[in-house]
Amino acid sequence: MYWFKKGDIAKLENVRKFISNGGLYSNKVGLKSALFDWRPLPRRNERDNQFPYKNINVKEYLQAFQFKGQSDNQYNGWVLKQIDLFKNILSKFKIPILLSFGDVQSKLILFQNIWPEIKFKRLVLEASNKTIYVSKEKVGSNTTVIVAEFLDYQNLGYTGTKELVKYLKEHIIESLDVIVPFQQVACNLLVLLFFSI
């Protein structure tokens, strides 16, 4: 939980309650969600210069998962395995909305590897002037893909996230009841969110 501006203790506590009360991994009828990290090795946060794995070449690892690695990059196999894993998951479950946050260019390439036919339209959210990318057509099992910067205050921020929720309400989700739980966590999650209704 290192995603918040210092002093956002109330927001952090709301997220902790939401996760601990089963809101994120709940079997309740309605909103279903799952979290996936594109890169398989966990880190404390993105800005942590101290990579916790001594046997990993950090530069090559990050380049591979940003699709910037050379053809002989030792981690390209990991990238292909992650792509296959995501393809497998996305083909087995009905996922109407897929939200992907952070490293936009890498995520656009990732989704082109999963669905070669995918095309994105670039949208600028008015009040915040932040950019999101939305799939022009549904892909896979009727999935709309939205890619945006991280939701933290340094990137999409509160205003941008609020506008993203508004966009989802107005253009993607017909039932406003579905969006309410999302609003509770939208400003705080920084990883891939898969929503299945």
Residue pairs with C-beta under 8 A, 6 or more apart in sequence:
1 12
1 15
1 16
2 44
2 45
3 45
3 150
3 151
3 152
3 188
3 189
3 190
4 11
4 12
4 152
4 153
4 188
5 152
5 153
11 187
11 188
12 188
14 184
14 188
15 185
15 188
15 189
18 24
18 181
18 184
18 185
19 25
22 28
23 181
23 184
23 185
24 33
24 35
24 185
25 33
25 34
26 32
30 177
30 178
30 181
30 197
31 178
31 181
31 182
31 195
31 197
32 195
32 196
32 197
33 193
33 194
33 195
33 196
34 193
34 194
34 196
35 189
35 191
35 192
35 193
35 194
36 86
36 89
36 191
36 192
36 194
37 191
37 192
38 65
38 82
38 103
38 106
38 107
38 110
38 192
39 61
39 62
39 65
39 82
40 78
40 82
41 53
41 56
41 61
43 51
43 52
44 52
46 102
46 150
51 58
57 74
57 75
60 69
60 73
60 74
60 75
61 75
61 78
63 69
63 70
63 73
63 75
64 73
64 75
64 76
64 78
64 79
65 75
65 78
65 79
65 82
65 106
66 103
66 105
66 106
67 79
67 106
67 109
67 110
69 75
69 76
69 79
83 110
83 113
83 114
86 110
86 114
87 114
89 194
90 98
90 114
90 140
90 141
90 143
91 140
91 141
93 141
93 194
93 196
94 141
94 142
94 196
95 140
95 141
95 143
95 194
95 195
95 196
96 142
96 143
96 144
96 195
96 196
96 197
97 143
97 144
97 146
97 168
97 172
97 173
97 194
97 195
98 143
98 144
98 145
98 146
98 192
98 193
98 194
98 195
99 146
99 148
99 192
99 193
99 194
99 195
100 107
100 110
100 111
100 145
100 146
100 147
100 148
100 192
100 193
101 147
101 148
101 149
101 150
101 151
101 156
101 189
101 190
101 191
101 192
101 193
102 149
102 150
102 155
102 190
102 191
104 131
104 133
104 147
104 148
104 149
107 147
108 120
108 133
108 147
111 118
111 120
111 135
111 139
111 145
111 147
112 118
114 140
115 139
115 140
117 137
117 139
118 135
118 137
118 139
118 145
119 135
119 136
119 137
120 133
120 134
120 135
120 136
120 145
120 147
121 133
121 134
121 135
121 136
122 131
122 132
122 133
123 131
123 132
123 133
123 134
123 167
124 130
124 131
125 131
125 132
125 160
125 163
125 164
125 167
126 163
127 159
127 163
128 156
128 157
128 159
128 160
128 163
130 148
130 149
130 156
130 157
130 159
130 160
130 163
131 148
131 149
132 146
132 147
132 148
132 164
132 167
133 146
133 147
133 148
134 144
134 145
134 146
135 143
135 144
135 145
135 146
138 144
139 145
144 172
146 164
146 168
146 172
148 156
148 160
148 164
149 155
149 156
149 160
150 156
150 190
151 157
151 160
151 161
151 186
151 187
151 188
151 189
151 190
152 190
156 164
158 187
161 186
161 187
162 187
164 186
165 179
165 182
165 183
165 186
168 179
168 182
169 176
169 179
173 179
178 197
182 195
